[in-house]
Amino acid sequence: MNKPGIDNQRLIALFLLGWVLFNFPMLSLFNRPVTLLGIPSLYVYIFVAWAAVIALMAWIAERRP
């Protein structure tokens, strides 16, 4: 059983993770002339990171105590 504020803390931590994932130093790591199945690696990274943040947010919000 979760404490009432633990989900809020997890969502705040997820926000900070998303902020780090979409900030300049991380984006510059994938800004290379490399493609994955014809798609630039930066686009693949942004889409995968975005989908992961949304999936984690849904998992945190939909968990039942």
C-alpha positions in Angstrom: 0.0 0.0 0.0 1.4 3.4 -1.0 1.5 6.5 1.1 -0.8 9.3 -0.2 2.1 11.5 -1.3 4.3 8.9 -2.8 2.6 9.1 -6.2 3.0 12.9 -6.2 6.7 12.5 -5.5 7.1 10.0 -8.3 5.3 12.3 -10.8 7.7 15.1 -9.7 10.7 12.8 -10.2 9.3 11.8 -13.6 8.9 15.5 -14.6 12.6 16.1 -13.6 13.6 13.0 -15.7 11.7 14.4 -18.7 13.4 17.7 -18.2 16.8 16.1 -18.3 15.9 13.9 -21.3 14.8 16.8 -23.4 17.5 19.3 -22.3 20.5 20.3 -24.5 23.2 17.9 -23.3 21.1 14.8 -23.9 19.8 16.0 -27.2 23.3 16.9 -28.5 24.3 13.2 -27.9 21.9 12.1 -30.6 22.3 15.0 -33.0 24.6 13.0 -35.3 24.3 12.1 -39.0 23.3 8.6 -38.2 20.0 7.0 -39.3 18.0 4.1 -38.0 15.9 2.6 -40.8 16.2 5.9 -42.6 15.1 8.1 -39.7 17.6 10.4 -38.1 18.7 9.3 -34.6 17.6 12.5 -33.0 14.0 12.0 -34.1 14.1 8.3 -32.9 15.5 9.4 -29.5 12.8 12.2 -29.1 10.0 9.8 -30.0 11.2 6.9 -27.8 11.9 9.2 -24.8 8.5 10.9 -25.2 6.7 7.6 -25.4 8.6 6.3 -22.3 7.7 9.4 -20.2 4.0 9.1 -21.2 4.0 5.3 -20.4 5.7 5.9 -17.0 3.2 8.7 -16.2 0.3 6.4 -17.1 1.7 3.6 -15.0 2.1 5.8 -12.0 -1.3 7.4 -12.3 -3.3 4.2 -12.9 -1.8 2.1 -10.1 -4.3 1.1 -7.5 -3.3 1.2 -3.8 
